[in-house]
Amino acid sequence: MSLDPMLLLFFPALMAFAAISDLLTMTIPNRVSLLLIAGFVAMAIMTGMPMKTFGMHLAAGALVLAITFSLFAAGWIGGGDAKLAAATGLWCGFGVLFEYLMLSTILGGFLTLAILYARTAFLPDFLMRVRWIARLHHEKTGIPYGIALAAAGLVVYPQTQLWQSVAMG
């Protein structure tokens, strides 16, 4: 297997892991965000990203971190969500950042409505014995927003400069 497909699959694999982890445990491990940051830096170097562009990607990630940290401080999102969104903003850069943030918001809204609606339904005992389903069904549990963040990241990823650099050669 050549290096290019592995490079292209690095981001999607981590986003899928983040979404599944958030669904099953209501947490996104810090290592996911750290690996996304390290992977971005490595890919930027391997693709010869100009320093000015690299700096703009850093600024996009920092902007998202400032916004999401404020949302975390207000208790509206979890810390893992804030870090995942910021790391994804780093990959997006300003080129697709707006699309990522808007899509995350829309998907997050649908996810929230779907979970709130599902919580009104009666669940049979055999489902309530599954820990993550019972937790997700409980009215006091938050929303695993990392699912929406990861899905939006996967949708915009092929539009990013890094994807284009690797996929188009």
Secondary structure, 3 states (H helix, E strand, C coil): CCHHHHHHHHHHHHHHHHHHHHHHHCCCCHHHHHHHHHHHHHHHHHCCCCHHHHHHHHHHHHHHHHHHHHHHHCCCCCHHHHHHHHHHHHHHHHHHHHHHHHHHHHHHHHHHHHHHHHCCCCCCHHHHCCHHHHHHHCCCCCCCCHHHHHHHHHHHHHHCHHHHHHHCC
